[in-house]
Amino acid sequence: MTEAIAHSGTWGLAAIMIVLASWILYRHLAPQSWREWAGAGLVQAFLIALYAEMYGFPLTIYLLARYFKLDRTGLDANLWSTLLGVGEFGMLISMLLGYALLFTGLGIFVQGWRELYRARREGRLATDGLYGLVRHPQYTGLFIGLFGEGVVHWPTLFSVAIFPVIVLAYALLARREERQMVERFGERYRAYRERVPMFFPRLHQWSQLLDHSDARSGGGVD
């Protein structure tokens, strides 16, 4: 390698981001069973690897530069700007788009948790608000946020590879949770499951998903 890799070495900031993101994750997912802990563990590994490369040492760029000679075209710590050769401007675009997805996902994630918490406290089935659009809005928000931060904004070999594994793990977890809901609510949940998509709303309902999210609604609960 003939050039230094930018934006590396701030390990204190990396630690702060990992702790903050992990607190939000465990605060709102609240894993209990071993399957839930396994899914949360995958997300935890994703976060550690992501922020360690973003603010610590960009291992992905180092490996690609070393073995695929990317240093011939110039190096940035951001993978997209390095691969596409778009420099700081490309890094800015990926950052803005990634953060937009991150905060949108975070808003859906938090609001979904609030709606579910209220429904459980009242002993009823959550079918309104975000739950009227998707059956697992917390996971929807998690997927959108991780995709924005770990694939669009700051992709690494690990984050890109583990993202579909996280989606699969939570899809399996959601199936198990739904079997439990059928046992508890019977035909009511079966009818709800037939009516509402699992993770992603129908095309004409995406604007409603955003309008019901915490990012747009200011944190209210339906």
C-alpha positions in Angstrom: 0.0 0.0 0.0 1.4 3.4 -1.0 -1.3 5.7 0.6 -2.6 6.2 4.1 -6.1 5.2 4.8 -8.2 8.2 6.0 -10.5 8.4 9.0 -9.0 5.7 11.3 -7.7 5.5 14.8 -10.4 7.1 16.9 -11.0 4.1 19.1 -12.7 6.2 21.8 -15.4 7.3 19.5 -15.8 3.7 18.3 -16.3 2.5 21.8 -18.9 5.3 22.5 -20.9 4.4 19.4 -20.8 0.7 20.1 -22.1 1.2 23.7 -24.8 3.7 22.6 -26.1 1.5 19.7 -26.0 -1.6 22.0 -28.0 0.2 24.7 -30.7 1.1 22.2 -30.7 -2.5 20.8 -31.1 -4.2 24.1 -33.4 -1.6 25.6 -36.0 -2.1 22.9 -35.5 -5.8 21.8 -35.2 -7.0 25.4 -34.2 -10.6 24.5 -35.3 -13.4 26.7 -35.1 -16.8 25.0 -31.9 -18.2 23.7 -33.1 -17.6 20.1 -33.7 -13.9 20.9 -30.3 -13.7 22.4 -28.8 -15.3 19.4 -30.4 -12.8 17.1 -29.3 -9.9 19.3 -25.8 -11.4 19.4 -25.6 -11.2 15.6 -26.6 -7.6 15.6 -24.1 -6.9 18.4 -21.3 -8.4 16.3 -22.5 -6.4 13.4 -22.3 -3.2 15.4 -18.9 -3.9 16.9 -17.4 -4.8 13.5 -19.0 -1.8 11.8 -18.0 0.9 14.3 -14.5 -0.6 14.8 -13.9 -0.2 11.1 -15.7 3.1 10.8 -13.8 4.9 13.6 -10.9 2.5 14.4 -9.1 0.6 11.6 -10.8 0.1 8.2 -9.8 -3.6 7.8 -12.0 -4.1 4.7 -10.2 -1.3 2.8 -6.8 -2.6 4.0 -7.5 -6.2 2.8 -9.0 -5.1 -0.5 -6.1 -2.7 -1.1 -3.5 -5.3 -0.2 -4.9 -8.2 -2.3 -6.7 -6.4 -5.1 -4.4 -3.4 -5.5 -7.1 -0.8 -4.9 -4.4 1.7 -3.8 -3.7 2.3 -7.5 -6.9 4.4 -7.7 -6.6 6.1 -4.4 -7.9 5.2 -1.0 -10.8 6.4 1.2 -12.0 4.7 4.3 -15.5 4.4 2.8 -15.8 1.3 0.6 -18.2 2.8 -2.0 -16.0 5.9 -2.6 -13.0 3.7 -3.0 -14.5 1.1 -5.3 -16.4 3.7 -7.5 -13.6 6.3 -7.4 -16.0 9.1 -6.4 -14.0 10.5 -3.5 -15.3 12.7 -0.8 -18.5 13.7 -2.7 -19.5 10.0 -3.0 -18.7 9.5 0.6 -21.0 12.4 1.5 -23.8 11.0 -0.6 -23.6 7.5 0.9 -23.4 9.1 4.4 -26.5 11.2 3.9 -28.5 8.4 2.4 -27.3 5.9 5.0 -28.2 8.2 7.9 -31.6 8.8 6.4 -32.3 5.1 6.4 -30.7 4.7 9.8 -32.9 7.3 11.5 -36.0 6.2 9.7 -35.4 2.6 10.8 -34.6 3.7 14.3 -37.9 5.6 14.4 -39.9 2.6 13.3 -38.0 0.4 15.7 -38.7 2.5 18.7 -42.3 3.3 17.9 -43.0 -0.4 17.2 -41.6 -1.2 20.6 -43.9 1.4 22.2 -47.0 0.1 20.5 -46.2 -3.5 21.5 -45.4 -2.5 25.1 -48.8 -0.8 25.4 -50.7 -3.7 23.8 -49.0 -6.2 26.2 -49.8 -4.0 29.2 -53.4 -3.8 28.2 -53.5 -7.6 27.4 -54.6 -7.2 23.8 -53.4 -8.0 20.4 -51.4 -5.2 18.7 -53.1 -4.5 15.3 -53.2 -0.7 15.0 -50.6 1.9 14.1 -47.4 0.3 12.7 -48.9 -3.1 13.5 -51.7 -2.4 11.1 -49.1 -2.2 8.3 -46.6 -4.9 9.2 -46.7 -7.7 11.7 -43.2 -7.1 13.0 -42.4 -3.4 12.8 -39.5 -3.6 15.3 -37.7 -6.0 12.9 -38.6 -3.8 9.9 -37.0 -0.8 11.6 -34.0 -2.9 12.6 -33.5 -4.1 9.0 -33.8 -0.6 7.5 -31.4 0.9 10.1 -28.7 -1.8 9.7 -29.0 -1.7 5.9 -28.6 2.1 6.0 -25.6 2.2 8.3 -23.8 -1.1 7.5 -24.4 -1.4 3.7 -25.2 2.1 2.3 -23.2 4.4 4.6 -20.2 2.3 5.7 -20.1 -1.1 4.1 -17.5 -3.6 5.3 -16.9 -7.2 4.3 -18.4 -8.3 7.6 -21.5 -6.0 7.7 -22.4 -6.9 4.1 -22.0 -10.6 4.7 -23.8 -10.8 8.0 -26.8 -8.6 7.1 -28.7 -11.3 5.2 -27.9 -13.7 8.1 -29.5 -11.2 10.5 -32.6 -11.0 8.3 -32.8 -14.8 8.2 -32.4 -15.1 11.9 -35.1 -12.7 12.7 -37.4 -14.1 10.1 -37.1 -17.5 11.8 -37.6 -15.8 15.2 -40.7 -14.0 13.9 -42.2 -17.3 12.7 -41.7 -18.8 16.1 -43.3 -15.8 17.8 -46.3 -16.1 15.4 -46.9 -19.7 16.4 -47.1 -18.5 20.0 -49.5 -15.8 19.1 -51.7 -18.3 17.3 -51.8 -20.4 20.4 -52.8 -17.4 22.5 -55.2 -15.6 20.2 -56.3 -18.3 17.8 -58.4 -17.3 14.8 -58.0 -13.6 15.6 -54.3 -13.8 14.9 -54.7 -16.1 11.9 -57.0 -13.5 10.3 -54.5 -10.7 11.2 -51.7 -12.7 9.7 -53.6 -13.2 6.5 -54.3 -9.5 6.2 -51.0 -7.8 7.2 -47.5 -8.5 5.6 -44.7 -9.7 7.8 -41.9 -7.2 7.5 -42.5 -4.8 4.6 -45.8 -3.0 3.8 -47.5 -3.1 0.5 -46.2 -0.5 -2.0 -49.0 2.0 -1.4 -48.5 1.8 2.4 -44.9 2.9 2.7 -45.8 6.5 3.3 -48.2 5.4 6.1 -45.3 3.4 7.7 -43.2 6.5 7.7 -46.0 8.7 9.0 -46.6 6.3 11.9 -43.0 5.9 12.8 -41.4 7.7 15.8 -39.4 9.8 13.4 -42.5 11.4 12.0 -45.0 11.2 14.8 -42.8 12.7 17.5 -42.9 9.6 19.7 -46.6 9.2 20.2 -48.4 5.9 20.6 -51.6 5.1 18.7 
